[in-house]
Amino acid sequence: MNYSTDFKSIRNDVSEPEWQTRLDLAACYRLVDQYAMLDLIYNHITARIPGTEHLLINLYGLLYREITASSLVKIDVEGKIVWKPDTHGINVSGYIVHGAIHKAWPDVACVLHTHTRAGMAVSAMECGLLPLSQTSIRFVGHIGYHDYEGPAIDKEERERIVDDLGAHDALVMRNHGLLTCGATILQHHVSAGAVLPIPGRRHGGTHRVERARRERPGLHRAPLSARHMTALRLLEWPAMLRLFAATEKTSGYPPHWQ
């Protein structure tokens, strides 16, 4: 088996929308690594190529910091490989979980799954994610729960994952980890909670939590408002790209855009 990580650029072999999706998804993998929201070579982030039924997913065996735009595997919604570099393969579990959501919800362009310590801690608590901070309040009414069924390799579990996600943007996979989905790669949020006093309970009731939830930008799968999306593109996303761009120069790993 060839386990080379020296990937030749396929920039001139794919369409402009596919290449841009590859760039954004590779950057997303690098940022997940930057923020230590990873589990060695495991877990997945998938993205739909605009105007197609094809998805992009990581090669099974690469560290997130090794993933480049040209190393991402193109698959269909059934998990069949359409194209991949001549190295490694893909993780079946990644296809089971992500493929189920992409197939059931065509408006979902990107699905992110993590095994962070905080996320797994929340997934193991019966109370789940509590609205204890401004960030976690954003998920009030926008989060589902899926009971643990073992490693995600059973295709019959796909329907239950989709049902438990429902119309939500985030899913706590109990005793497992977290999952979020969005209308774009930029539209992802992960948070964690613990058993602490809930804001507003002692001073003015729970209306403050509800008001804060309403006043936060929408987490819905439909594209964000033009104003908020502009803020994401012009401020948050470029700022995060700059964050790891500097480290790429001395990391010893290939740049994400390769």
NUMI-477786 format. One line per 5 residues: number of its first residue (from 1); for each residue x, z, y of N, C-alpha, C. Coordinates in nm, 4 decimals, decimal comma, padded with zeros to 6 digits. Layout:
NUM) X:Z:Y:X:Z:Y:X:Z:Y; ...
! end
This chain:
1) 00,0851:00,0000:-00,1197:00,0000:00,0000:00,0000:00,0886:00,0000:00,1246; 00,0540:-00,0826:00,2209:00,1259:-00,0892:00,3472:00,0711:00,0166:00,4423; 00,1568:00,1116:00,4818:00,1126:00,2166:00,5724:00,1776:00,2041:00,7100; 00,2133:00,0822:00,7469:00,2760:00,0587:00,8763:00,1799:00,0903:00,9899; 00,2338:00,1421:01,0984:00,1530:00,1666:01,2187:00,2002:00,0796:01,3345
6) 00,2723:-00,0241:01,3030:00,3194:-00,1191:01,4031:00,2183:-00,2336:01,4113; 00,1178:-00,2159:01,4941:00,0066:-00,3094:01,4974:00,0280:-00,4208:01,5996; 00,0112:-00,5434:01,5525:00,0218:-00,6586:01,6400:-00,1032:-00,6686:01,7267; -00,0850:-00,6999:01,8527:-00,1990:-00,7108:01,9437:-00,2909:-00,8265:01,9034; -00,4216:-00,7995:01,9067:-00,5202:-00,9036:01,8768:-00,5978:-00,9408:02,0029
11) -00,5385:-00,9099:02,1175:-00,6046:-00,9343:02,2462:-00,6589:-01,0767:02,2580; -00,5828:-01,1743:02,2117:-00,6235:-01,3143:02,2268:-00,7107:-01,3639:02,1117; -00,7412:-01,2765:02,0180:-00,8195:-01,3173:01,9010:-00,9638:-01,2680:01,9040; -00,9981:-01,1907:02,0058:-01,1333:-01,1350:02,0137:-01,1946:-01,1660:02,1491; -01,3258:-01,1481:02,1598:-01,3950:-01,1744:02,2860:-01,3603:-01,0682:02,3892
16) -01,3890:-01,0979:02,5152:-01,3620:-01,0024:02,6228:-01,4415:-00,8725:02,6041; -01,5735:-00,8800:02,5699:-01,6484:-00,7549:02,5485:-01,5907:-00,6718:02,4334; -01,5483:-00,7382:02,3263:-01,4908:-00,6630:02,2144:-01,3598:-00,5976:02,2550; -01,2764:-00,6707:02,3289:-01,1484:-00,6132:02,3681:-01,1677:-00,4931:02,4598; -01,2633:-00,5035:02,5528:-01,2885:-00,3911:02,6430:-01,3388:-00,2704:02,5648
21) -01,4246:-00,2952:02,4657:-01,4734:-00,1861:02,3820:-01,3587:-00,1234:02,3040; -01,2689:-00,2061:02,2556:-01,1512:-00,1560:02,1832:-01,0641:-00,0693:02,2752; -01,0447:-00,1141:02,3977:-00,9649:-00,0378:02,4930:-01,0287:00,0985:02,5197; -01,1593:00,0977:02,5481:-01,2290:00,2223:02,5793:-01,2303:00,3170:02,4600; -01,2532:00,2628:02,3401:-01,2602:00,3483:02,2216:-01,1226:00,4054:02,1876
26) -01,0186:00,3240:02,1972:-00,8834:00,3747:02,1725:-00,8485:00,4842:02,2723; -00,8876:00,4648:02,3983:-00,8644:00,5668:02,5001:-00,9410:00,6942:02,4670; -01,0623:00,6793:02,4157:-01,1430:00,7949:02,3794:-01,0764:00,8749:02,2684; -01,0225:00,8060:02,1682:-00,9492:00,8742:02,0613:-00,8306:00,9515:02,1195; -00,7562:00,8887:02,2093:-00,6391:00,9542:02,2672:-00,6786:01,0773:02,3489
31) -00,7935:01,0681:02,4183:-00,8380:01,1821:02,4983:-00,8857:01,2971:02,4091; -00,9501:01,2652:02,2985:-00,9895:01,3688:02,2035:-00,8648:01,4404:02,1518; -00,7589:01,3642:02,1281:-00,6313:01,4232:02,0875:-00,5751:01,5090:02,2006; -00,5816:01,4564:02,3225:-00,5278:01,5267:02,4390:-00,5923:01,6633:02,4555; -00,7241:01,6699:02,4279:-00,7971:01,7953:02,4439:-00,8030:01,8758:02,3143
36) -00,7274:01,8333:02,2123:-00,7166:01,9045:02,0849:-00,8515:01,9222:02,0153; -00,9377:01,8218:02,0280:-01,0669:01,8262:01,9591:-01,0595:01,7430:01,8308; -00,9578:01,7714:01,7490:-00,9362:01,6866:01,6320:-00,9112:01,7711:01,5077; -00,9006:01,7021:01,3946:-00,8799:01,7661:01,2650:-00,7839:01,6781:01,1842; -00,6581:01,6733:01,2296:-00,5533:01,5924:01,1691:-00,5947:01,4446:01,1655
41) -00,6168:01,3865:01,0453:-00,6528:01,2440:01,0345:-00,8025:01,2253:01,0128; -00,8778:01,3360:01,0175:-01,0194:01,3285:00,9830:-01,1075:01,3111:01,1076; -01,2355:01,2925:01,0816:-01,3363:01,2703:01,1861:-01,3276:01,1297:01,2438; -01,4285:01,0987:01,3253:-01,4442:00,9592:01,3661:-01,5130:00,9489:01,5006; -01,4820:00,8400:01,5695:-01,5582:00,7979:01,6866:-01,5868:00,6498:01,6639
46) -01,7116:00,6119:01,6735:-01,7475:00,4720:01,6520:-01,8096:00,4146:01,7780; -01,7960:00,2848:01,7940:-01,8555:00,2165:01,9094:-01,9089:00,0809:01,8661; -02,0230:00,0447:01,9213:-02,0822:-00,0857:01,8933:-02,0239:-00,1913:01,9875; -01,9888:-00,3056:01,9321:-01,9411:-00,4165:02,0144:-02,0631:-00,4795:02,0822; -02,0664:-00,4845:02,2140:-02,1847:-00,5363:02,2860:-02,2286:-00,6733:02,2366
51) -02,3602:-00,6865:02,2184:-02,4169:-00,8145:02,1792:-02,4006:-00,8480:02,0328; -02,3549:-00,7523:01,9516:-02,3344:-00,7769:01,8084:-02,3911:-00,6614:01,7265; -02,3898:-00,6782:01,5953:-02,4267:-00,5707:01,5026:-02,3017:-00,5073:01,4428; -02,1884:-00,5326:01,5029:-02,0619:-00,4815:01,4502:-02,0181:-00,3543:01,5228; -01,9516:-00,2671:01,4479:-01,9023:-00,1412:01,5003:-01,7505:-00,1372:01,4869
56) -01,6889:-00,0509:01,5651:-01,5458:-00,0253:01,5540:-01,5257:00,1181:01,5083; -01,4303:00,1388:01,4166:-01,4015:00,2721:01,3631:-01,2517:00,2799:01,3358; -01,2006:00,4022:01,3248:-01,0573:00,4210:01,3035:-01,0158:00,3972:01,1586; -00,8904:00,3589:01,1430:-00,8303:00,3521:01,0103:-00,8128:00,4941:00,9563; -00,8404:00,5135:00,8283:-00,8279:00,6449:00,7657:-00,6815:00,6695:00,7313
61) -00,6199:00,7639:00,8004:-00,4806:00,7951:00,7759:-00,3991:00,8000:00,9029; -00,4562:00,7494:01,0130:-00,3856:00,7532:01,1403:-00,4185:00,8811:01,2166; -00,3191:00,9345:01,2852:-00,3447:01,0393:01,3822:-00,4151:00,9768:01,5017; -00,4953:01,0539:01,5727:-00,5650:00,9983:01,6887:-00,4665:00,9444:01,7914; -00,3492:01,0056:01,8016:-00,2508:00,9609:01,9003:-00,1814:00,8315:01,8584
66) -00,2077:00,7864:01,7355:-00,1513:00,6607:01,6877:-00,2477:00,5437:01,7022; -00,3733:00,5722:01,7313:-00,4750:00,4679:01,7348:-00,4600:00,3809:01,8589; -00,4652:00,2503:01,8351:-00,4559:00,1533:01,9445:-00,5774:00,0613:01,9409; -00,5930:-00,0155:02,0462:-00,7052:-00,1097:02,0540:-00,7020:-00,2082:01,9381; -00,5825:-00,2489:01,8954:-00,5699:-00,3503:01,7912:-00,5756:-00,2926:01,6500
71) -00,5718:-00,1599:01,6365:-00,5744:-00,0999:01,5031:-00,7152:-00,0648:01,4570; -00,8122:-00,0714:01,5490:-00,9494:-00,0339:01,5137:-01,0107:-00,1344:01,4165; -01,0884:-00,0823:01,3211:-01,1494:-00,1642:01,2164:-01,2882:-00,2083:01,2600; -01,3196:-00,3356:01,2371:-01,4533:-00,3872:01,2665:-01,5361:-00,3842:01,1381; -01,6518:-00,3167:01,1426:-01,7410:-00,3080:01,0272:-01,8823:-00,3457:01,0695
76) -01,9694:-00,3719:00,9714:-02,1107:-00,3913:01,0042:-02,1826:-00,2590:00,9838; -02,3126:-00,2543:01,0139:-02,3855:-00,1279:01,0077:-02,4009:-00,0746:00,8659; -02,3725:-00,1576:00,7670:-02,3773:-00,1118:00,6281:-02,2413:-00,0623:00,5806; -02,1411:-00,0688:00,6659:-02,0094:-00,0195:00,6316:-01,9163:-00,1227:00,5722; -01,9599:-00,2473:00,5653:-01,8743:-00,3525:00,5115:-01,7691:-00,3907:00,6148
81) -01,6450:-00,3971:00,5700:-01,5352:-00,4309:00,6608:-01,5395:-00,5789:00,6967; -01,5447:-00,6061:00,8254:-01,5438:-00,7432:00,8767:-01,4002:-00,7861:00,9061; -01,3236:-00,6941:00,9631:-01,1828:-00,7198:00,9903:-01,1090:-00,5875:01,0027; -00,9859:-00,5846:00,9522:-00,8992:-00,4692:00,9732:-00,7537:-00,5125:00,9596; -00,6633:-00,4345:01,0152:-00,5215:-00,4635:00,9944:-00,4871:-00,4482:00,8462
86) -00,3765:-00,5069:00,8060:-00,3342:-00,5012:00,6661:-00,2653:-00,3685:00,6372; -00,3400:-00,2606:00,6509:-00,2890:-00,1261:00,6278:-00,4048:-00,0282:00,6209; -00,3907:00,0762:00,5434:-00,4913:00,1810:00,5308:-00,6307:00,1255:00,4980; -00,7309:00,2145:00,5052:-00,8700:00,1753:00,4837:-00,9559:00,2544:00,5800; -01,0831:00,2760:00,5462:-01,1696:00,3586:00,6304:-01,2249:00,4741:00,5474
91) -01,2676:00,5788:00,6148:-01,3236:00,6963:00,5494:-01,4726:00,6739:00,5244; -01,5147:00,6825:00,3986:-01,6544:00,6582:00,3615:-01,7476:00,7524:00,4354; -01,7068:00,8780:00,4525:-01,7928:00,9746:00,5216:-01,8212:00,9307:00,6642; -01,7213:00,8695:00,7288:-01,7413:00,8226:00,8647:-01,8494:00,7167:00,8716; -01,8500:00,6293:00,7737:-01,9524:00,5251:00,7690:-02,0899:00,5844:00,7425
96) -02,0991:00,6811:00,6500:-02,2280:00,7407:00,6139:-02,2950:00,8024:00,7361; -02,2221:00,8860:00,8082:-02,2800:00,9569:00,9229:-02,3039:00,8632:01,0405; -02,2005:00,7918:01,0812:-02,2104:00,7080:01,2000:-02,2983:00,5857:01,1762; -02,2820:00,5236:01,0593:-02,3613:00,4053:01,0298:-02,5103:00,4342:01,0304; -02,5475:00,5527:00,9821:-02,6887:00,5902:00,9794:-02,7477:00,5921:01,1191
101) -02,6737:00,6506:01,2134:-02,7239:00,6633:01,3501:-02,7244:00,5284:01,4215; -02,6170:00,4532:01,4069:-02,6123:00,3221:01,4714:-02,7228:00,2303:01,4186; -02,7511:00,2391:01,2903:-02,8523:00,1521:01,2314:-02,9925:00,1927:01,2763; -03,0173:00,3221:01,2851:-03,1505:00,3710:01,3221:-03,1771:00,3601:01,4715; -03,0722:00,3729:01,5521:-03,0890:00,3739:01,6974:-02,9991:00,2682:01,7614
106) -03,0459:00,1458:01,7750:-02,9654:00,0378:01,8344:-02,9193:00,0666:01,9767; -02,9878:00,1592:02,0460:-02,9483:00,1909:02,1832:-02,8270:00,2834:02,1883; -02,7875:00,3372:02,0743:-02,6686:00,4220:02,0688:-02,5454:00,3329:02,0566; -02,4616:00,3348:02,1585:-02,3423:00,2503:02,1583:-02,2206:00,3225:02,1032; -02,2223:00,4559:02,1061:-02,1043:00,5311:02,0639:-02,1457:00,6636:02,0007
111) -02,0795:00,6994:01,8909:-02,1055:00,8259:01,8215:-01,9720:00,8968:01,8019; -01,9679:01,0247:01,8391:-01,8456:01,1037:01,8298:-01,8713:01,2275:01,7455; -01,7848:01,2510:01,6470:-01,7993:01,3651:01,5569:-01,6706:01,4465:01,5577; -01,6828:01,5791:01,5710:-01,5650:01,6649:01,5777:-01,5753:01,7842:01,4842; -01,4577:01,8390:01,4497:-01,4466:01,9629:01,3729:-01,3652:02,0635:01,4541
116) -01,3973:02,0819:01,5799:-01,3222:02,1776:01,6607:-01,3522:02,3192:01,6135; -01,2613:02,4114:01,6412:-01,2832:02,5512:01,6008:-01,4086:02,6076:01,6662; -01,4244:02,5797:01,7953:-01,5421:02,6297:01,8662:-01,6694:02,5680:01,8096; -01,6640:02,4373:01,7835:-01,7813:02,3689:01,7305:-01,8199:02,4175:01,5930; -01,7210:02,4392:01,5073:-01,7513:02,4885:01,3736:-01,8015:02,6317:01,3783
121) -01,7522:02,7092:01,4756:-01,8013:02,8461:01,4905:-01,9493:02,8459:01,5282; -01,9854:02,7621:01,6247:-02,1256:02,7518:01,6656:-02,2113:02,7022:01,5495; -02,1586:02,6066:01,4737:-02,2361:02,5498:01,3629:-02,2607:02,6516:01,2528; -02,1802:02,7582:01,2502:-02,1958:02,8613:01,1478:-02,2854:02,9757:01,1937; -02,3246:02,9744:01,3223:-02,4093:03,0817:01,3742:-02,5568:03,0440:01,3652
126) -02,6367:03,1354:01,3181:-02,7798:03,1082:01,3032:-02,8448:03,0749:01,4363; -02,7963:03,1363:01,5449:-02,8562:03,1142:01,6771:-02,8231:02,9764:01,7322; -02,7187:02,9129:01,6792:-02,6798:02,7827:01,7306:-02,6211:02,7913:01,8706; -02,6343:02,6846:01,9472:-02,5783:02,6797:02,0823:-02,6733:02,7472:02,1806; -02,6229:02,8492:02,2496:-02,7043:02,9229:02,3461:-02,6748:02,8748:02,4884
131) -02,7755:02,8767:02,5771:-02,7561:02,8314:02,7156:-02,6887:02,9390:02,7994; -02,5596:02,9600:02,7759:-02,4879:03,0702:02,8396:-02,3975:03,0266:02,9538; -02,3809:02,8980:02,9709:-02,2952:02,8484:03,0778:-02,3584:02,7231:03,1361; -02,3072:02,6802:03,2505:-02,3619:02,5610:03,3152:-02,3499:02,4391:03,2251; -02,2400:02,4328:03,1472:-02,2211:02,3192:03,0581:-02,3200:02,3224:02,9427
136) -02,3336:02,4372:02,8772:-02,4236:02,4442:02,7616:-02,5698:02,4301:02,8012; -02,6039:02,4652:02,9241:-02,7417:02,4503:02,9711:-02,7833:02,3038:02,9707; -02,6859:02,2150:02,9860:-02,7168:02,0723:02,9869:-02,7810:02,0277:02,8560; -02,7587:02,1048:02,7499:-02,8085:02,0653:02,6192:-02,9453:02,1238:02,5855; -02,9998:02,2066:02,6739:-03,1320:02,2639:02,6479:-03,2336:02,1511:02,6307
141) -03,2977:02,1457:02,5153:-03,3956:02,0407:02,4878:-03,3351:01,9089:02,4456; -03,2017:01,9038:02,4325:-03,1355:01,7773:02,3981:-03,0427:01,7922:02,2780; -03,0725:01,8850:02,1889:-02,9831:01,9078:02,0764:-03,0627:01,9309:01,9482; -03,0153:01,8722:01,8385:-03,0789:01,8891:01,7089:-02,9877:01,9654:01,6138; -03,0401:02,0037:01,4973:-02,9633:02,0782:01,3974:-02,9849:02,0155:01,2599
146) -02,8755:02,0016:01,1863:-02,8815:01,9432:01,0518:-02,8174:02,0402:00,9533; -02,8919:02,0821:00,8509:-02,8402:02,1772:00,7528:-02,7313:02,1149:00,6669; -02,6384:02,1976:00,6259:-02,5233:02,1513:00,5488:-02,5655:02,1025:00,4101; -02,5160:01,9868:00,3713:-02,5457:01,9295:00,2403:-02,4186:01,8918:00,1652; -02,3055:01,9491:00,2053:-02,1794:01,9140:00,1432:-02,1149:01,7984:00,2163
151) -02,0016:01,7462:00,1646:-01,9353:01,6312:00,2278:-02,0334:01,5156:00,2438; -02,0280:01,4496:00,3600:-02,1256:01,3443:00,3912:-02,0913:01,2157:00,3163; -02,1214:01,2131:00,1878:-02,0940:01,0935:00,1077:-02,2197:01,0426:00,0385; -02,3322:01,1112:00,0589:-02,4583:01,0740:-00,0043:-02,5405:00,9887:00,0916; -02,5684:00,8657:00,0530:-02,6437:00,7764:00,1410:-02,7849:00,8274:00,1676
156) -02,8392:00,9074:00,0745:-02,9740:00,9605:00,0956:-02,9777:01,0616:00,2099; -02,8621:01,1186:00,2420:-02,8564:01,2152:00,3516:-02,8707:01,1461:00,4867; -02,8479:01,0155:00,4884:-02,8519:00,9419:00,6142:-02,9848:00,9593:00,6860; -03,0946:00,9484:00,6126:-03,2268:00,9593:00,6748:-03,2487:01,0981:00,7322; -03,1989:01,1994:00,6627:-03,2169:01,3359:00,7120:-03,1330:01,3611:00,8375
161) -03,0143:01,3030:00,8443:-02,9323:01,3160:00,9645:-03,0030:01,2515:01,0834; -03,0568:01,1323:01,0621:-03,1272:01,0610:01,1684:-03,2506:01,1386:01,2119; -03,3264:01,1921:01,1153:-03,4465:01,2698:01,1487:-03,4118:01,3945:01,2288; -03,3044:01,4625:01,1910:-03,2666:01,5856:01,2600:-03,2094:01,5576:01,3986; -03,1441:01,4436:01,4144:-03,0973:01,4056:01,5484:-03,2161:01,3697:01,6358
166) -03,3114:01,2963:01,5786:-03,4303:01,2587:01,6544:-03,3946:01,1855:01,7819; -03,4566:01,2258:01,8912:-03,4315:01,1625:02,0209:-03,3236:01,2349:02,1001; -03,2558:01,3306:02,0333:-03,1540:01,4088:02,1037:-03,0248:01,3306:02,1234; -02,9391:01,3870:02,2069:-02,8094:01,3275:02,2340:-02,6974:01,3969:02,1569; -02,7283:01,5144:02,1025:-02,6266:01,5925:02,0328:-02,6867:01,6557:01,9085
171) -02,5999:01,6770:01,8088:-02,6436:01,7337:01,6814:-02,5411:01,8360:01,6355; -02,5893:01,9561:01,6042:-02,5052:02,0569:01,5405:-02,5226:02,0409:01,3896; -02,4158:02,0025:01,3225:-02,4185:01,9895:01,1776:-02,3744:02,1249:01,1218; -02,4717:02,2023:01,0759:-02,4458:02,3415:01,0398:-02,3344:02,3536:00,9366; -02,2476:02,4548:00,9607:-02,1332:02,4821:00,8729:-02,0404:02,3620:00,8610
176) -02,0416:02,2757:00,9599:-01,9664:02,1514:00,9517:-01,8975:02,1195:01,0847; -01,9748:02,0887:01,1874:-01,9154:02,0507:01,3152:-02,0192:01,9993:01,4118; -01,9748:01,9236:01,5096:-02,0628:01,8733:01,6144:-02,0643:01,7215:01,6169; -02,1706:01,6657:01,6722:-02,1840:01,5216:01,6865:-02,2579:01,4918:01,8151; -02,2092:01,3950:01,8909:-02,2801:01,3498:02,0105:-02,2927:01,1985:02,0070
181) -02,3908:01,1463:02,0770:-02,4073:01,0013:02,0860:-02,4481:00,9650:02,2276; -02,4178:00,8423:02,2658:-02,4487:00,8015:02,4016:-02,4647:00,6520:02,4155; -02,5131:00,6118:02,5318:-02,5356:00,4701:02,5594:-02,4054:00,3984:02,5915; -02,2990:00,4751:02,6195:-02,1669:00,4181:02,6447:-02,0625:00,5128:02,5875; -01,9377:00,4669:02,5785:-01,8290:00,5522:02,5320:-01,8039:00,6641:02,6321
186) -01,8304:00,6371:02,7598:-01,8063:00,7367:02,8638:-01,9020:00,8545:02,8549; -02,0177:00,8349:02,7953:-02,1268:00,9317:02,8003:-02,1211:01,0281:02,6825; -02,0225:01,1196:02,6825:-02,0115:01,2165:02,5747:-01,9825:01,3548:02,6283; -02,0439:01,4536:02,5654:-02,0257:01,5916:02,6089:-02,0275:01,6808:02,4853; -01,9342:01,7753:02,4789:-01,9300:01,8716:02,3689:-01,9116:02,0096:02,4292
191) -01,9874:02,1077:02,3813:-01,9706:02,2444:02,4308:-01,9928:02,3428:02,3175; -01,9605:02,4708:02,3408:-01,9752:02,5732:02,2375:-02,0314:02,6995:02,3003; -02,0932:02,7835:02,2175:-02,1543:02,9056:02,2682:-02,1247:03,0242:02,1793; -02,1630:03,1419:02,2239:-02,1451:03,2641:02,1452:-02,2589:03,3583:02,1808; -02,2689:03,4714:02,1125:-02,3779:03,5651:02,1358:-02,3460:03,6476:02,2595
196) -02,3964:03,6047:02,3746:-02,3739:03,6700:02,5026:-02,5043:03,6699:02,5823; -02,5151:03,7508:02,6880:-02,6384:03,7520:02,7679:-02,6701:03,6137:02,8229; -02,7962:03,5751:02,8183:-02,8372:03,4437:02,8661:-02,8622:03,4482:03,0166; -02,8065:03,3560:03,0934:-02,8234:03,3547:03,2383:-02,9703:03,3583:03,2781; -03,0005:03,4396:03,3799:-03,1358:03,4423:03,4332:-03,2272:03,5406:03,3634
201) -03,1878:03,5911:03,2466:-03,2786:03,6785:03,1719:-03,2994:03,8105:03,2442; -03,1945:03,8603:03,3122:-03,2061:03,9893:03,3804:-03,2382:03,9743:03,5287; -03,2242:03,8543:03,5803:-03,2459:03,8352:03,7243:-03,3280:03,7092:03,7489; -03,4592:03,7240:03,7454:-03,5444:03,6113:03,7822:-03,5977:03,5321:03,6654; -03,5789:03,5783:03,5425:-03,6357:03,5079:03,4274:-03,5566:03,3852:03,3886
206) -03,6147:03,3060:03,2968:-03,5437:03,1904:03,2420:-03,5644:03,0636:03,3247; -03,6395:03,0750:03,4366:-03,6671:02,9540:03,5143:-03,5400:02,8931:03,5708; -03,4371:02,9765:03,5918:-03,3120:02,9240:03,6471:-03,2430:02,8315:03,5474; -03,2507:02,8669:03,4194:-03,1930:02,7812:03,3165:-03,2643:02,6478:03,3142; -03,3980:02,6515:03,3214:-03,4761:02,5289:03,3181:-03,4479:02,4446:03,4417
211) -03,4371:02,5109:03,5576:-03,4085:02,4368:03,6810:-03,2715:02,3713:03,6739; -03,1730:02,4452:03,6221:-03,0380:02,3896:03,6103:-03,0362:02,2723:03,5150; -03,1128:02,2831:03,4072:-03,1189:02,1734:03,3112:-03,1769:02,0495:03,3756; -03,2850:02,0669:03,4550:-03,3497:01,9529:03,5181:-03,2604:01,8882:03,6232; -03,1815:01,9712:03,6925:-03,1024:01,9194:03,8032:-02,9724:01,8539:03,7591
216) -02,9328:01,8746:03,6315:-02,8117:01,8100:03,5818:-02,8407:01,6630:03,5535; -02,7400:01,5751:03,5647:-02,7611:01,4330:03,5315:-02,8091:01,4189:03,3891; -02,8932:01,3208:03,3635:-02,9533:01,3032:03,2320:-02,8520:01,2803:03,1218; -02,8848:01,3299:03,0021:-02,7997:01,3100:02,8854:-02,8634:01,2087:02,7926; -02,9677:01,1413:02,8399:-03,0437:01,0552:02,7512:-02,9654:00,9319:02,7102
221) -03,0070:00,8725:02,5990:-02,9346:00,7575:02,5471:-02,9453:00,6365:02,6374; -03,0529:00,6284:02,7144:-03,0628:00,5180:02,8092:-02,9453:00,5285:02,9049; -02,8938:00,4166:02,9546:-02,7797:00,4224:03,0451:-02,8050:00,5187:03,1600; -02,7022:00,5891:03,2026:-02,7159:00,6835:03,3118:-02,7555:00,6108:03,4398; -02,8020:00,6888:03,5367:-02,8388:00,6292:03,6645:-02,7171:00,5588:03,7229
226) -02,7436:00,4587:03,8057:-02,6343:00,3816:03,8647:-02,5406:00,4728:03,9433; -02,5968:00,5709:04,0111:-02,5157:00,6617:04,0924:-02,4224:00,7448:04,0052; -02,4778:00,8031:03,8975:-02,3950:00,8880:03,8131:-02,2952:00,8050:03,7337; -02,3357:00,6862:03,6877:-02,2431:00,6021:03,6137:-02,1274:00,5578:03,7030; -02,1577:00,5318:03,8310:-02,0509:00,4961:03,9238:-01,9526:00,6103:03,9382
231) -02,0054:00,7332:03,9451:-01,9177:00,8499:03,9553:-01,8299:00,8624:03,8320; -01,8894:00,8380:03,7151:-01,8117:00,8451:03,5909:-01,6999:00,7422:03,5905; -01,7350:00,6187:03,6254:-01,6369:00,5118:03,6201:-01,5280:00,5285:03,7264; -01,5662:00,5713:03,8464:-01,4712:00,5775:03,9565:-01,3940:00,7079:03,9628; -01,4452:00,8139:03,9018:-01,3809:00,9440:03,9133:-01,3371:01,0013:03,7788
236) -01,4317:01,0375:03,6928:-01,3979:01,1098:03,5710:-01,3168:01,0272:03,4718; -01,3678:00,9081:03,4363:-01,3009:00,8290:03,3332:-01,1592:00,7878:03,3762; -01,1406:00,7292:03,4943:-01,0043:00,6944:03,5365:-00,9130:00,8167:03,5437; -00,9691:00,9313:03,5858:-00,8874:01,0523:03,5944:-00,8379:01,0929:03,4558; -00,9260:01,0833:03,3571:-00,8858:01,1180:03,2210:-00,7858:01,0179:03,1657
241) -00,8027:00,8913:03,2000:-00,7069:00,7910:03,1551:-00,5686:00,8181:03,2143; -00,5650:00,8583:03,3400:-00,4364:00,8905:03,4034:-00,3729:01,0122:03,3377; -00,4583:01,1008:03,2882:-00,4104:01,2245:03,2274:-00,3165:01,1979:03,1111; -00,3553:01,1049:03,0235:-00,2698:01,0796:02,9083:-00,1800:00,9581:02,9257; -00,2047:00,8756:03,0284:-00,1201:00,7583:03,0508:00,0240:00,8000:03,0758
246) 00,0405:00,9090:03,1489:00,1754:00,9569:03,1793:00,2468:01,0035:03,0530; 00,1726:01,0685:02,9641:00,2357:01,1206:02,8424:00,2656:01,0093:02,7426; 00,1913:00,8979:02,7490:00,2151:00,7869:02,6564:00,3560:00,7298:02,6715; 00,4093:00,7350:02,7922:00,5390:00,6745:02,8193:00,6518:00,7436:02,7442; 00,6331:00,8728:02,7141:00,7398:00,9487:02,6483:00,6974:01,0068:02,5140
251) 00,5782:00,9682:02,4662:00,5259:01,0295:02,3437:00,5916:00,9759:02,2168; 00,6449:00,8557:02,2254:00,7010:00,7948:02,1059:00,5981:00,7189:02,0244; 00,4714:00,7265:02,0664:00,3641:00,6548:01,9983:00,3269:00,5303:02,0782; 00,2716:00,4284:02,0129:00,2338:00,3057:02,0858:00,1247:00,3349:02,1869; 00,1237:00,2645:02,3004:00,0184:00,2868:02,4005:-00,1173:00,2455:02,3441
256) -00,2216:00,3122:02,3933:-00,3560:00,2879:02,3391:-00,4004:00,1431:02,3606; -00,3504:00,0786:02,4656:-00,3946:-00,0559:02,4999:-00,3251:-00,1655:02,4184; -00,2380:-00,1267:02,3280:-00,1648:-00,2275:02,2497:-00,2527:-00,2920:02,1437
! end
